[in-house]
């Protein structure tokens, strides 16, 4: 009897092993799917909108991007963030997906927006997370033909998630502040891919060492060197979320001028 039971158990184990060969990935699929779900996880927030119905919010905004907010790659799909998103300017450039299902006009499809402005008071300050979207971005959450109907709602419960910024064919640009001179350099930094936001910026004069700058306001970073900075200038960026570095070598050329935008050959 013992020998017979042993043979039956052996046959069962062989059969189970054979089934596992037919489905070798079954035990891994669940782990992969759970991992993907975690990346796409959303959180609740409140969304309102400002500016013209088909516009880009306010012209420029507190991050200092100016008329770039209405042009590609931002294309008016922007948001003024409450304090938890704007982060005293350190949140400038970060990208988020937003979507709504709380109204009949909502499509439920995600729309990617970038933080370009600050919403400092009222519900923006009292809500844990608040997106004051451009009229264009708010309407983009609607079903086809229902953008105006959704904007009439005014305020919505939404879902959001942080996502990488992706600007194909676009490199990081440095818009030199109009008040810059040989001893003082400041620039608004635009179109960073990946994290989108920055935690540190360093400048390297020709033949010199890296010098840390300070965040002046929004996406504007400044260096008050106290002595002439020898061009060309290289600029090193450190991203906000993952602390990745990127160097734009000699991006500010000899003979640079205040008020001019210089585009690098790099991006995250």
N, C-alpha and C positions, 0 to 999 in steps of 0.2 A: 504493500500500500504506500509506504513511504517513497519507494522508488517511482511509483506511478504518479504520485503527487508532485515529486520533483520534476518529472518529465513534463507534466502539464504546466508547471510554473516556468520552466525553461522555455517552452513553446510560447507562453504568453509574453515573456520578456523579449524574445526574438521578434514577435509580431509588433510590439510597441516600438522597438528599435527601428523596424522597417517603416512604420508610419512616420517616425520622426525624420527619416531620410526623404520621404515624399514631401514634407513641409518643414524644411530646415530653417526658415526665417520666421515661423509663426511666433516664436517667443520673443523676437526682437522687434516685430512690427509695432507692438503696443508701446514699447519704450520710445520708439521714434515718433509715433503719433503724439504721445503725451508731451514730448519735448517740443514738437511743433506747436502744440496748443499753448504751451507756456509762453512761447515767443509772441503769439498773437493774442494773449490775454488782454482784456480791456477792463477799464475802470470807469465808474460813473463821474460825470461832470455836468455843469450847466453851460449852455451856449446862448448868447445873444448875438446881435449884429449891429454894425454901425456904418455910417457913411451912406453913399448912394446905393440903391438896390443892386446895380451891376458894377459896383466900383471896388476899390482896393482899400476900403476903410478910410483912414486919413492919409493925406499925401505925405509919405515918408515915415512918420511914426517915431517913437521914442528910441528905436534902435539906430536910427540915422541912415537908413538905406535910401532915403529920398525917393525919387521917382522910379527907382528900380522895383518897387513893390508892385507896380502895375505892368511891368514888362517881364518877358521870359528871363530866367526860369521860374520866378515867383508867380507871375501871371495872375495877380490879384487874389491868389488862394493863400491868404494870410490871416493871422489872428493877433489881436492884442491880448496878452496874457494877464491874468490876475497875478498877485504876488507870488504864488507858488509856481507859476510858469515863467514869469518875466525874471524873477530872481535878481532884482536890482540891475538888470541888464545882462547878467551872466547867462540868461536863458535865450538871448537873442540868437536866431538862426536855427534853433532846435525844431525838428519836424515831428508832427503828430498825425495820426489818422483819427478822424472823427466820423461818427455816424449816428443816425437817430432812427428809432422805431416807435417813438412815443406819440406820434401824430400820424393821421391817415395820409398826409402828404409825404411822409418820410420814405425814402427808398430802402434804407437799411444798408446801402452800399457805402464803404468807407471813402472818405475824401482826405487827401494829404494836404496839410497846411503847415506854414512855417511861422514862428513867432517873430514878428517885426515891430511890435508896438506894445505899449503898456496900458492896461486898464486898471487904474489905481484905486478907485473908490466904489461906493455903493455895493451892489451884489458881487462885483469883481473882488472886492476885499473881504466880504463876509462869507462867500462860498469857498469851500476847501479848494476846489479847482474850477476855474471859470475861463472859458474861451469867449472873447468878444470878437466874433468873426467878421470879416468883410461881407458886404452884401453878396458878393460873388460866391464866397465860400459857403455861406449859410444856405444859399439857394442850390448849391451843388449837392447838398444832402437830400434833395427832393427827388421824387419820381419825375420822369420826363413831363414837361409842361406844367409842373406844379410848384415851380420855384417861388413865384409870387405868393401863392397860397401859404407856403411854408414860412416865408418872411413875415406874413401877416400875423403868424402865431407869436413872433417876437422873442420868446424865451422857451428853451427846450431842455429837457433832460436828454443827455447824449451819452455815448460810450466813446472812450478815447484810449489810444495806446501810443507810446513813444516808438517811432520808427526811424531808421536811417534816412538821412537826406540823400537824394540821388539826382544829380544834375548832369546827365550825359553830355559830353562835349563842352562842358563849362568848367573853367578853372577858377581858383581863388583870386579875388581881385582886392586891391587896396586903394580906397578912395582917400587921397591925401587931404587932410583938413586944411581949410583956407588960411588958418592962422599959423601953419607950420613955417619954419625958417631953418637956417643952418644949425641953430642950437636947440631947436624944439621940433620934434617930429611927432605927428599924430595922424592916424588914419582909421577910417571905418573899414572893417574887414568883411567881405561879402562872399556868399556862395560856397561855403565850406561843406563838402559832402560828409557822409558818415554821421558823426555825432551832431554836426551842425553848429554847436556852441563851442566856446573856448574857455579854458581855465587859465591860460598863460600865453603871453606873447613876448618874444625876445627879438632884439635887433642887433645885427652884427655889422658895424661899419667896415669899409674896405681895410684889410690887414689888421683888424681888431678882434676883440673877444665879444662873446654874447653879452648883451646888456638887457636886463629885464625891464619891461615897460609896466605901466599901470593902466588899469581900466579907467578911462576918463568918464564915459557915460555910454549907455547902450552898447553898441558894437564898436565904439571908438576907443582905441588904445593909444596912450601917449608916452613919450620919452622926453623929459626935460634934461638934456645932457649937460647943459652949462658950458659946453664948448662945441665947436663945429664938428658935425658928423661927416666923416669922409665917405662920399658915395663911390661906387654903388653900395646900396644897403641890402643885406639879406635879412629875411624875417623868418623866425621859427615859431610855429604854432603848436600849442598843446591843446587837444580837444577836451571838452568838459566832462563827458560821460566816461570815456575809456582811457583818457590821458595819453592818447596816441600823438606822436609828434610828426610834423611835416615842415620841411624847409623849402622856402621860395628863395632860391639863390639869386642874388643880384637883381631882385625884382624892382627895386627903386633905383633908376639909372643915374648916372652922372648928369647934372643939369636938370634934375627933377624940379617940378613946379607945384606949388600949393593949388589945390582945387582940381588936380588931374587924377584920373583913375588909372592905375597901372595893373594890368592883368598878368598873373604868373603863368607858368607852364605846368603847374602841378595842382593836384587836388587829392583828397583822401580817397 
